[in-house]
Amino acid sequence: MFDPDKYMNDLLLHCRSVFKERLLYIGLQGSYLRGEAHENSDIDVMVILDRFSVQDMNAYREILQKIGSYDKSCGFICGREEMKCWNPLEICALQHTTKDLYGALKDHLPPAAREDEINFVKLSLGNLYHEICHRYIHADRDTNIAAFRGVCKSLFFLMQNLHYLESGRFVATKKELTDAISREDRQVLTVWDEPDAADFEKAFAMLFSWCQRAFTRVDKLKRRDYPVRRLTEAETQAALGLALRVFCAFESPDYGQKGTEEFQKCLNDEAYLAGICYYGAFDGEKLVGVLGIRKEKRHVCFFFVDGNYHRRGIGTKLFQRMREDFYGSTITLNSSPYGLPFYKALGFTETGSEQTVNGIRFTPMKYEGRAPSYDAQKGGERNR
């Protein structure tokens, strides 16, 4: 019987032995990651080397043959530079559908923004719509039926990413997605679960109509806006509450108990909070992002976006709105390990090495009045 854990352990050991320090990353993808594998499933593995050649392909193939179950081997291998230049449309899905086993995938990915994810869904939807219409017109019924199961597999990935954009929650498995989506989406997603009993004409009509309506759903995502303004004094507590929730969800793991307690202490320290100007981003009446800056020192001390609203350009909009009031000023901040890539994308530079004070890990940074880079406007929301 195939043992995926043993397979991955053997693969990792052999790759480290052959490629040595050139091995940068190994991750698991596909049905074995989702817990949906069956006896005929491939095992999908992603590998990144410092550089990649034909000789490396030969060496990797020999590793796969040596560890056994070669007929199950699948996945992707490339070099560091290729991955750094990868299509940003695919980055969000790649991050959410890959489990790190050796190294951290985020260290090798290019910046990507919510706009890229929307364009990925729109492109995938267009390809699916074209495929089913073209085959329905130009192929016979038996060919259409034979291809429909593969179409439904593509639909799962499309609906998975569309649900993420609409809800802010990436659902890994088909079962979880089926429970999370609307009744209409569920009917289309599960229409071909029993192929022998399925009515192809009915199933096709449902999918065809769903695709047409999905174009409108994606278009609404592109038009959605999150207004940003300065917060009133009465809204300060809501801003601090949001900061605490996001900190506990995304940054506390890097700090431990001491650092978390220190952060909570700051939120209740009137002297610490004095002189801070707050900016907020809203979804309707809901506060979803906050930036706080000390007016006299031009120092950003709070910068948080609700986890369900990451990758929507909100952090960049908050920063741009703040800059309108402090145009031309040098802005400083102390970045957490989690936020470092985001601030670099905005145009901040490090002014010192990482430090730890009272359990708080940070890297001092400054911004010297340049306009946010194109990459920041596209990619900053990966981390904020």
C-alpha positions as CSV (number, residue, x, y, z in Angstrom):
1,M,0.0,0.0,0.0
2,F,1.3,3.5,-0.9
3,D,2.4,5.5,2.2
4,P,2.5,9.2,1.3
5,D,4.3,10.2,4.5
6,K,7.1,7.7,3.8
7,Y,7.2,8.8,0.2
8,M,7.7,12.4,1.1
9,N,10.3,11.6,3.7
10,D,12.3,9.5,1.3
11,L,12.0,12.2,-1.4
12,L,13.2,14.9,1.0
13,L,16.2,12.8,2.1
14,H,17.2,12.0,-1.4
15,C,16.8,15.6,-2.7
16,R,18.9,16.9,0.2
17,S,21.5,14.3,-0.5
18,V,21.7,15.0,-4.2
19,F,21.1,18.8,-4.4
20,K,22.6,19.6,-1.0
21,E,22.4,23.4,-0.2
22,R,21.0,24.0,-3.6
23,L,17.6,22.6,-2.4
24,L,15.5,25.6,-1.3
25,Y,12.0,24.3,-1.1
26,I,9.7,21.2,-1.1
27,G,6.0,21.4,-0.8
28,L,3.0,19.1,-1.1
29,Q,0.0,19.8,-3.3
30,G,-3.1,18.1,-4.8
31,S,-5.4,15.4,-3.6
32,Y,-3.0,14.0,-1.0
33,L,-2.8,17.4,0.7
34,R,-6.6,17.8,0.6
35,G,-7.2,14.3,2.0
36,E,-9.1,13.4,-1.2
37,A,-6.7,10.9,-2.7
38,H,-7.7,7.5,-4.0
39,E,-5.7,4.5,-5.1
40,N,-5.2,6.0,-8.6
41,S,-4.2,9.5,-7.5
42,D,-0.9,11.1,-8.3
43,I,1.1,12.7,-5.6
44,D,1.9,16.3,-6.5
45,V,5.1,17.8,-5.2
46,M,6.6,21.2,-5.7
47,V,10.4,21.7,-5.6
48,I,12.6,24.8,-6.0
49,L,16.3,24.8,-6.5
50,D,18.7,27.7,-6.5
51,R,19.0,27.2,-10.2
52,F,17.6,24.6,-12.6
53,S,19.1,22.8,-15.6
54,V,18.5,19.7,-17.8
55,Q,21.0,17.8,-15.7
56,D,18.9,18.7,-12.6
57,M,15.8,17.3,-14.4
58,N,17.7,14.0,-15.0
59,A,18.8,13.9,-11.4
60,Y,15.3,14.5,-10.1
61,R,13.8,11.8,-12.3
62,E,16.4,9.4,-11.0
63,I,15.4,10.3,-7.4
64,L,11.7,9.6,-8.2
65,Q,12.5,6.3,-9.8
66,K,14.7,5.3,-6.9
67,I,12.2,6.0,-4.1
68,G,9.5,3.9,-5.8
69,S,5.9,4.5,-7.0
70,Y,7.3,6.4,-10.0
71,D,3.9,6.0,-11.7
72,K,2.4,8.2,-9.0
73,S,5.0,11.0,-9.2
74,C,3.7,14.4,-10.4
75,G,4.2,18.0,-9.7
76,F,6.5,20.8,-10.6
77,I,10.2,21.7,-10.2
78,C,12.0,25.0,-11.1
79,G,14.8,27.4,-10.2
80,R,14.6,30.3,-7.8
81,E,14.7,33.0,-10.5
82,E,11.9,31.5,-12.5
83,M,9.7,31.4,-9.4
84,K,10.5,35.0,-8.6
85,C,9.3,36.0,-12.0
86,W,6.2,33.8,-12.0
87,N,2.8,35.0,-13.2
88,P,1.2,36.9,-10.3
89,L,-2.2,35.7,-11.3
90,E,-1.3,32.2,-10.0
91,I,0.3,33.3,-6.7
92,C,-2.7,33.3,-4.4
93,A,-3.9,29.9,-5.5
94,L,-0.3,28.6,-5.2
95,Q,0.1,29.9,-1.6
96,H,-3.2,28.4,-0.5
97,T,-2.8,25.0,-2.1
98,T,0.8,24.2,-1.2
99,K,2.0,22.8,2.2
100,D,5.5,23.7,3.2
101,L,7.6,20.6,4.0
102,Y,11.1,22.1,3.5
103,G,11.7,25.8,3.4
104,A,9.0,28.5,3.2
105,L,7.2,29.1,-0.2
106,K,6.4,32.7,0.6
107,D,10.2,33.5,0.6
108,H,10.4,32.6,-3.1
109,L,7.2,34.1,-4.6
110,P,6.8,37.5,-6.4
111,P,4.4,40.1,-5.1
112,A,0.7,39.6,-5.9
113,A,-2.4,41.6,-5.2
114,R,-6.1,41.0,-5.0
115,E,-6.4,42.4,-8.5
116,D,-4.2,39.5,-9.7
117,E,-6.5,37.0,-8.1
118,I,-9.6,38.6,-9.6
119,N,-7.9,38.4,-13.1
120,F,-6.9,34.8,-12.4
121,V,-10.6,33.9,-11.7
122,K,-11.8,35.9,-14.7
123,L,-9.3,34.2,-17.0
124,S,-10.2,30.7,-15.7
125,L,-13.9,31.5,-16.1
126,G,-13.4,32.6,-19.7
127,N,-11.4,29.5,-20.5
128,L,-14.0,27.2,-19.0
129,Y,-16.9,29.0,-20.8
130,H,-15.1,28.9,-24.1
131,E,-14.2,25.2,-23.6
132,I,-17.7,24.0,-22.9
133,C,-19.4,26.1,-25.6
134,H,-16.9,25.1,-28.2
135,R,-17.1,21.4,-27.4
136,Y,-20.9,21.5,-27.3
137,I,-21.1,22.9,-30.8
138,H,-18.2,21.1,-32.5
139,A,-18.2,17.7,-30.8
140,D,-20.7,14.9,-30.6
141,R,-22.7,14.1,-27.4
142,D,-20.5,11.1,-26.4
143,T,-17.4,13.3,-26.5
144,N,-19.1,16.0,-24.4
145,I,-20.2,13.5,-21.8
146,A,-16.7,11.9,-21.6
147,A,-15.1,15.3,-21.1
148,F,-17.6,16.6,-18.5
149,R,-16.0,15.1,-15.4
150,G,-12.8,16.9,-16.2
151,V,-14.7,20.1,-16.6
152,C,-16.3,19.6,-13.2
153,K,-12.8,19.3,-11.7
154,S,-11.8,22.6,-13.2
155,L,-15.0,24.1,-11.9
156,F,-14.0,23.1,-8.3
157,F,-10.8,25.2,-8.5
158,L,-12.6,28.1,-10.2
159,M,-15.4,28.1,-7.5
160,Q,-12.8,27.7,-4.7
161,N,-11.0,30.9,-5.8
162,L,-14.2,32.8,-6.5
163,H,-15.5,31.9,-3.0
164,Y,-12.2,33.2,-1.5
165,L,-12.6,36.5,-3.3
166,E,-16.2,36.9,-2.1
167,S,-15.8,35.7,1.4
168,G,-12.1,36.1,2.3
169,R,-11.9,32.4,3.3
170,F,-10.0,29.9,1.2
171,V,-11.6,26.5,1.5
172,A,-9.2,23.6,0.8
173,T,-11.5,20.6,0.1
174,K,-14.5,19.9,-2.0
175,K,-16.5,18.8,1.0
176,E,-15.8,22.0,2.9
177,L,-16.5,24.1,-0.2
178,T,-19.8,22.3,-0.8
179,D,-20.9,23.2,2.8
180,A,-19.7,26.8,2.5
181,I,-21.2,28.0,-0.8
182,S,-24.7,29.0,-1.9
183,R,-27.4,26.5,-2.8
184,E,-27.1,27.5,-6.5
185,D,-23.3,27.0,-6.5
186,R,-23.6,23.7,-4.7
187,Q,-26.0,22.3,-7.3
188,V,-23.6,23.1,-10.1
189,L,-20.6,21.9,-8.2
190,T,-22.1,18.5,-7.4
191,V,-24.2,17.9,-10.5
192,W,-21.7,15.3,-11.9
193,D,-20.8,13.5,-8.7
194,E,-22.8,10.5,-9.9
195,P,-21.9,10.3,-13.6
196,D,-23.9,7.2,-14.4
197,A,-27.1,8.8,-13.2
198,A,-26.5,12.3,-14.4
199,D,-28.5,14.0,-17.1
200,F,-25.9,15.6,-19.4
201,E,-28.3,18.1,-21.0
202,K,-29.5,19.3,-17.6
203,A,-26.0,19.4,-16.2
204,F,-24.7,21.3,-19.2
205,A,-27.5,23.8,-19.0
206,M,-26.8,24.4,-15.3
207,L,-23.1,24.9,-15.9
208,F,-23.6,27.2,-18.9
209,S,-26.0,29.4,-17.0
210,W,-23.8,29.5,-13.9
211,C,-20.8,30.7,-16.0
212,Q,-22.8,33.5,-17.5
213,R,-23.9,34.7,-14.0
214,A,-20.3,34.3,-12.7
215,F,-19.0,36.9,-15.1
216,T,-21.2,39.4,-13.4
217,R,-20.0,38.3,-10.0
218,V,-16.4,38.7,-10.9
219,D,-17.1,42.1,-12.5
220,K,-18.7,43.3,-9.2
221,L,-15.5,42.3,-7.4
222,K,-13.4,44.6,-9.5
223,R,-15.8,47.5,-8.8
224,R,-15.8,47.1,-5.0
225,D,-14.3,50.0,-3.1
226,Y,-13.2,50.5,0.5
227,P,-13.3,54.2,1.4
228,V,-10.5,55.5,3.7
229,R,-10.7,58.5,6.0
230,R,-9.4,59.9,9.2
231,L,-11.1,58.4,12.2
232,T,-12.8,60.4,14.9
233,E,-11.9,60.1,18.6
234,A,-15.1,58.1,19.2
235,E,-13.8,55.5,16.7
236,T,-10.4,55.0,18.4
237,Q,-11.5,52.0,20.5
238,A,-12.8,50.2,17.4
239,A,-9.5,50.8,15.7
240,L,-7.5,49.4,18.7
241,G,-9.8,46.4,18.9
242,L,-9.2,45.6,15.2
243,A,-5.5,46.0,15.8
244,L,-5.5,43.5,18.6
245,R,-7.6,40.9,16.7
246,V,-5.3,41.1,13.7
247,F,-2.1,41.1,15.8
248,C,-3.3,37.9,17.7
249,A,-4.2,36.2,14.4
250,F,-1.1,37.0,12.3
251,E,1.8,38.4,14.4
252,S,1.5,37.0,17.9
253,P,3.0,33.6,16.8
254,D,6.3,35.5,16.0
255,Y,6.4,37.1,19.5
256,G,5.3,34.6,22.0
257,Q,3.6,35.3,25.3
258,K,5.9,38.1,26.5
259,G,5.6,40.0,23.2
260,T,1.8,39.6,23.1
261,E,1.4,40.9,26.6
262,E,3.6,43.9,25.8
263,F,1.5,44.7,22.8
264,Q,-1.8,44.4,24.8
265,K,-0.2,46.7,27.5
266,C,0.5,49.4,24.9
267,L,-3.1,49.3,23.7
268,N,-4.2,50.3,27.3
269,D,-1.5,52.8,27.9
270,E,-2.9,56.4,27.6
271,A,0.5,57.9,27.5
272,Y,1.6,55.6,24.7
273,L,-1.6,56.3,22.7
274,A,-1.4,60.1,23.1
275,G,-0.8,62.0,19.9
276,I,-1.7,59.3,17.4
277,C,-3.7,60.1,14.3
278,Y,-5.8,57.2,13.0
279,Y,-6.9,56.4,9.5
280,G,-9.6,53.7,8.8
281,A,-10.8,51.8,5.8
282,F,-14.4,50.7,5.7
283,D,-16.6,48.1,4.0
284,G,-19.9,49.8,4.4
285,E,-20.0,50.7,8.1
286,K,-17.5,48.0,9.1
287,L,-14.0,49.1,10.0
288,V,-11.7,46.7,8.1
289,G,-8.3,48.4,8.2
290,V,-6.5,50.9,10.5
291,L,-3.3,52.9,10.3
292,G,-2.1,55.0,13.3
293,I,0.8,57.5,13.1
294,R,2.4,59.8,15.7
295,K,1.9,63.3,14.2
296,E,5.0,64.9,15.7
297,K,7.5,62.0,15.1
298,R,6.0,60.9,11.8
299,H,6.2,57.3,13.2
300,V,3.6,54.6,12.2
301,C,2.7,52.6,15.3
302,F,-0.4,50.7,14.1
303,F,-1.0,49.2,10.7
304,F,-3.5,46.4,10.5
305,V,-6.1,45.0,8.0
306,D,-8.8,42.5,8.9
307,G,-7.7,39.0,7.8
308,N,-10.8,38.6,5.7
309,Y,-9.8,41.6,3.7
310,H,-6.2,40.9,2.9
311,R,-5.0,41.3,-0.7
312,R,-7.6,43.9,-1.6
313,G,-5.4,46.9,-1.8
314,I,-6.6,48.3,1.6
315,G,-3.2,48.6,3.2
316,T,-1.9,50.5,0.2
317,K,-4.9,52.8,0.3
318,L,-4.5,53.5,4.0
319,F,-0.8,54.4,3.4
320,Q,-1.6,56.6,0.4
321,R,-4.3,58.5,2.4
322,M,-1.9,59.1,5.3
323,R,0.8,60.4,2.9
324,E,-1.6,63.1,1.7
325,D,-1.4,64.6,5.2
326,F,2.3,64.0,5.6
327,Y,3.5,64.6,2.1
328,G,7.3,64.8,1.7
329,S,7.9,63.8,5.3
330,T,10.2,60.9,6.2
331,I,8.0,58.2,7.8
332,T,9.4,55.6,10.2
333,L,8.1,52.4,11.6
334,N,9.2,49.2,13.3
335,S,8.1,46.3,11.2
336,S,7.1,42.9,12.5
337,P,8.6,39.8,10.7
338,Y,5.2,39.2,9.2
339,G,4.9,42.7,7.7
340,L,8.4,43.2,6.4
341,P,7.7,42.2,2.7
342,F,4.7,44.5,2.6
343,Y,6.6,47.6,3.8
344,K,9.5,46.9,1.4
345,A,6.9,46.8,-1.4
346,L,5.6,50.2,-0.3
347,G,9.1,51.7,-0.5
348,F,10.3,51.4,3.0
349,T,14.0,50.6,3.6
350,E,15.6,49.0,6.6
351,T,17.6,51.3,8.8
352,G,18.9,48.6,11.2
353,S,18.9,44.9,11.9
354,E,16.1,43.0,13.6
355,Q,15.8,43.7,17.4
356,T,13.8,42.4,20.3
357,V,12.6,44.7,23.0
358,N,10.2,43.4,25.8
359,G,9.4,40.4,23.6
360,I,8.5,42.5,20.5
361,R,10.5,41.6,17.4
362,F,10.9,44.4,14.9
363,T,13.1,45.8,12.1
364,P,13.4,49.6,12.1
365,M,12.5,51.1,8.7
366,K,11.9,54.5,7.0
367,Y,10.1,55.9,4.0
368,E,11.6,59.0,2.4
369,G,8.7,60.5,0.5
370,R,8.8,58.5,-2.7
371,A,5.6,57.5,-4.3
372,P,4.6,53.9,-3.6
373,S,6.0,51.5,-6.2
374,Y,4.0,49.7,-8.8
375,D,4.8,46.4,-7.0
376,A,3.4,47.8,-3.7
377,Q,0.1,48.8,-5.3
378,K,-0.1,45.3,-6.8
379,G,1.5,43.2,-4.1
380,G,1.3,44.9,-0.7
381,E,-1.8,43.1,0.4
382,R,-0.1,39.8,0.5
383,N,0.9,40.7,4.1
384,R,-1.5,43.5,5.1
